[in-house]
Amino acid sequence: MKKIVEFVVILDNGVRKRHRHEVEKGRVLSFMVQLEVFVEGEWKPVIRYDSSHEFAHVDLFTLDGKQEKVALDLSFGSALTLADRDINENWEEYVEKFLKGGWPR
């Protein structure tokens, strides 16, 4: 049976991490982990790891909505672990870069 896990973690005032993954028999079928900042009256993505388009990748966003996609040569499970760890450890730096227009890498 498939299980969907979804939650939001408030990291700071106006900063949150959204997490969603679907798993079946211990195997990650899909995932999305996104760092968001509340700016200009709306939540905007800063960095998003996900499995859309049928491959693991990370999307880097600019404040004006431009985006760069970087493929990850990882299984969905490994990419999900990386995503959570990366955002948990680096969210402050990512938010600062985003607000200063520093994306993409």
Backbone bond lengths (Angstrom), bond angles and torsions (degrees), N, CA, C in turn:
res aa  C-N    CA-C-N  psi(-1)  N-CA   C-N-CA  omega(-1)  CA-C   N-CA-C  phi
1 M - - - 1.437 - - 1.534 109.41 -
2 K 1.337 115.87 137.60 1.458 121.07 178.73 1.523 110.23 -75.87
3 K 1.308 114.32 144.21 1.461 120.45 177.20 1.523 107.80 -127.27
4 I 1.328 116.36 131.30 1.457 121.75 177.59 1.522 108.41 -109.20
5 V 1.322 115.40 129.01 1.464 122.36 178.34 1.527 107.27 -115.81
6 E 1.331 116.46 125.87 1.458 121.43 178.55 1.518 109.28 -137.15
7 F 1.335 116.11 136.53 1.457 119.59 174.43 1.531 109.97 -160.90
8 V 1.318 114.50 162.85 1.462 122.52 177.05 1.518 107.18 -123.60
9 V 1.327 115.95 135.39 1.460 122.03 177.18 1.526 107.54 -115.82
10 I 1.326 116.46 122.30 1.461 121.11 175.25 1.522 107.11 -81.41
11 L 1.339 116.53 118.91 1.464 121.44 -177.93 1.524 112.09 -95.30
12 D 1.327 115.89 -29.62 1.465 122.24 -179.32 1.517 106.86 -168.17
13 N 1.305 116.60 174.09 1.463 120.01 176.17 1.531 108.53 -61.74
14 G 1.326 116.76 117.17 1.450 120.97 179.30 1.520 114.79 79.43
15 V 1.327 117.49 14.67 1.472 121.62 178.54 1.530 108.11 -135.44
16 R 1.330 115.45 130.10 1.462 119.19 179.70 1.527 110.69 -145.06
17 K 1.329 113.47 159.70 1.461 121.46 173.66 1.524 106.80 -116.88
18 R 1.330 116.12 125.67 1.464 120.92 173.97 1.526 107.92 -102.84
19 H 1.318 115.79 134.25 1.466 122.29 -176.35 1.521 108.67 -130.30
20 R 1.342 115.27 132.73 1.467 120.66 175.25 1.520 107.56 -147.86
21 H 1.308 115.98 132.79 1.462 119.10 170.82 1.521 110.27 -148.45
22 E 1.305 114.13 154.62 1.456 122.09 178.87 1.527 107.21 -120.23
23 V 1.308 116.02 131.84 1.459 120.75 -176.29 1.535 109.51 -134.14
24 E 1.328 115.09 146.75 1.459 121.16 175.29 1.523 108.02 -141.31
25 K 1.326 115.87 125.93 1.467 122.05 -179.53 1.529 111.76 51.23
26 G 1.340 116.55 41.63 1.456 121.98 176.88 1.517 115.10 79.41
27 R 1.318 117.93 1.37 1.467 122.18 -178.70 1.526 109.77 -106.92
28 V 1.321 116.57 129.18 1.466 121.26 178.47 1.520 108.49 -74.99
29 L 1.331 116.05 121.19 1.470 121.78 -179.24 1.523 111.86 -92.92
30 S 1.319 116.30 -32.88 1.462 121.53 178.25 1.525 108.03 -160.24
31 F 1.344 115.75 158.76 1.461 119.33 -179.95 1.520 110.55 -158.95
32 M 1.323 114.68 160.41 1.453 123.35 173.69 1.528 107.24 -156.83
33 V 1.318 116.24 125.97 1.458 122.25 174.02 1.521 105.73 -131.54
34 Q 1.323 116.05 120.95 1.467 120.68 -172.29 1.521 111.51 -133.33
35 L 1.321 115.44 132.27 1.459 122.74 172.23 1.514 107.57 -92.23
36 E 1.338 116.76 130.30 1.462 121.68 -177.32 1.522 110.52 -130.59
37 V 1.338 114.31 149.20 1.462 122.16 177.55 1.524 108.14 -125.27
38 F 1.336 115.56 137.40 1.462 120.05 176.53 1.519 107.87 -87.76
39 V 1.320 115.90 109.59 1.462 121.53 -176.89 1.527 108.41 -144.97
40 E 1.312 115.70 143.07 1.462 121.65 -179.64 1.526 111.54 56.01
41 G 1.339 116.47 35.78 1.450 121.66 175.63 1.513 116.50 78.50
42 E 1.355 117.81 10.70 1.460 119.40 178.66 1.522 110.93 -150.33
43 W 1.345 114.58 159.96 1.457 120.82 175.78 1.520 108.55 -80.14
44 K 1.334 116.46 125.99 1.463 121.64 179.94 1.526 109.12 -119.81
45 P 1.341 116.33 137.95 1.467 119.40 177.81 1.522 111.21 -71.94
46 V 1.314 115.87 140.39 1.465 123.22 176.83 1.529 108.55 -103.96
47 I 1.320 115.39 -52.08 1.464 122.85 178.24 1.521 107.10 -146.96
48 R 1.342 115.30 139.18 1.467 119.33 -179.76 1.522 109.00 -137.35
49 Y 1.311 115.35 126.31 1.460 122.62 170.32 1.523 106.24 -99.73
50 D 1.342 117.09 132.62 1.459 117.44 177.13 1.515 111.66 -160.69
51 S 1.329 113.69 177.35 1.464 121.51 -176.80 1.519 111.75 -117.68
52 S 1.335 117.96 16.23 1.456 118.60 176.52 1.528 108.40 -65.80
53 H 1.286 116.89 161.20 1.466 122.92 -176.50 1.536 110.66 68.54
54 E 1.346 116.30 13.59 1.466 122.78 174.30 1.524 115.23 68.72
55 F 1.343 118.00 18.67 1.460 120.07 173.24 1.515 109.29 -147.10
56 A 1.326 115.92 152.51 1.463 121.17 179.80 1.524 108.63 -75.70
57 H 1.326 115.24 132.81 1.455 120.00 179.60 1.521 110.17 -157.72
58 V 1.326 114.65 170.65 1.454 121.51 176.17 1.528 107.55 -124.90
59 D 1.327 116.23 136.53 1.455 122.96 175.77 1.524 108.18 -109.15
60 L 1.318 115.92 129.55 1.462 122.81 176.84 1.519 107.48 -108.30
61 F 1.335 116.92 131.39 1.456 121.45 -174.86 1.520 111.42 -114.67
62 T 1.332 115.39 151.43 1.458 121.07 170.66 1.522 107.84 -102.58
63 L 1.300 115.98 163.85 1.467 121.36 -179.38 1.528 111.30 -59.39
64 D 1.332 117.14 -32.07 1.465 119.58 -179.86 1.530 113.32 -88.46
65 G 1.350 117.06 10.23 1.456 121.20 171.56 1.512 116.35 96.02
66 K 1.312 118.62 -2.04 1.463 119.55 176.29 1.517 108.84 -68.98
67 Q 1.337 115.04 156.87 1.462 118.95 -174.27 1.524 109.93 -145.20
68 E 1.335 114.45 145.06 1.461 122.20 174.24 1.519 107.36 -123.99
69 K 1.345 116.49 132.21 1.462 121.95 -179.74 1.532 108.43 -105.67
70 V 1.338 115.88 131.47 1.455 121.91 178.92 1.527 107.76 -125.11
71 A 1.332 115.97 118.97 1.466 120.90 179.76 1.526 110.40 -69.72
72 L 1.319 115.57 144.09 1.462 122.54 175.77 1.516 108.19 -113.06
73 D 1.288 117.42 127.53 1.460 121.77 179.24 1.531 108.69 -87.85
74 L 1.341 114.75 64.59 1.465 121.87 -176.13 1.517 109.78 -138.88
75 S 1.314 115.66 155.37 1.466 119.84 170.69 1.524 107.81 -67.09
76 F 1.327 116.42 162.58 1.467 119.82 178.34 1.526 110.96 -60.22
77 G 1.319 117.36 -40.00 1.467 120.76 179.65 1.516 111.97 -63.33
78 S 1.327 117.40 -45.20 1.468 121.08 179.68 1.525 110.76 -67.54
79 A 1.331 116.72 -39.24 1.469 120.32 179.17 1.531 110.82 -65.75
80 L 1.322 117.18 -37.62 1.463 121.15 177.33 1.524 110.37 -63.11
81 T 1.315 117.66 -45.06 1.464 121.83 177.89 1.527 110.74 -61.29
82 L 1.331 116.70 -45.76 1.462 121.60 177.69 1.520 110.84 -59.56
83 A 1.320 117.18 -45.36 1.466 121.96 -177.65 1.518 111.75 -58.71
84 D 1.324 116.29 -50.23 1.465 119.93 -179.84 1.525 111.14 -61.36
85 R 1.306 116.47 -46.00 1.464 121.15 -178.55 1.537 110.65 -63.93
86 D 1.319 116.82 -46.44 1.460 121.06 -177.40 1.525 111.59 -61.91
87 I 1.314 117.01 -48.36 1.466 119.51 -179.37 1.525 110.93 -67.10
88 N 1.320 118.12 -41.22 1.470 120.43 178.21 1.524 111.84 -59.69
89 E 1.327 117.08 -39.19 1.459 120.99 -175.46 1.528 114.11 -86.64
90 N 1.327 118.02 -25.09 1.469 120.35 -169.95 1.521 115.18 -123.91
91 W 1.334 118.07 9.43 1.457 119.53 -173.03 1.526 113.30 -58.59
92 E 1.323 117.98 -37.44 1.474 119.50 -178.20 1.527 111.01 -63.90
93 E 1.318 116.78 -43.88 1.463 121.38 178.07 1.527 110.56 -63.79
94 Y 1.332 117.42 -42.26 1.459 121.15 -179.54 1.522 111.95 -64.40
95 V 1.317 117.22 -41.90 1.466 120.65 178.75 1.522 110.04 -64.02
96 E 1.319 116.81 -44.39 1.463 120.58 179.38 1.537 110.84 -60.02
97 K 1.335 117.40 -47.41 1.471 121.44 178.20 1.523 110.84 -59.41
98 F 1.325 116.03 -45.90 1.459 121.72 -178.45 1.531 111.34 -59.13
99 L 1.329 116.20 -48.62 1.463 120.35 -177.28 1.527 112.69 -68.35
100 K 1.337 116.32 -24.14 1.469 120.25 177.57 1.528 112.08 -93.44
101 G 1.329 117.06 2.41 1.469 120.65 179.86 1.517 113.92 80.34
102 G 1.334 117.46 22.15 1.453 122.23 -173.93 1.511 117.03 -81.97
103 W 1.310 119.52 -8.16 1.458 120.85 176.18 1.507 107.99 -83.30
104 P 1.275 119.79 157.97 1.456 127.58 -8.78 1.513 111.85 -77.51
105 R 1.309 115.40 174.63 1.467 121.02 -177.45 1.496 110.59 -62.50
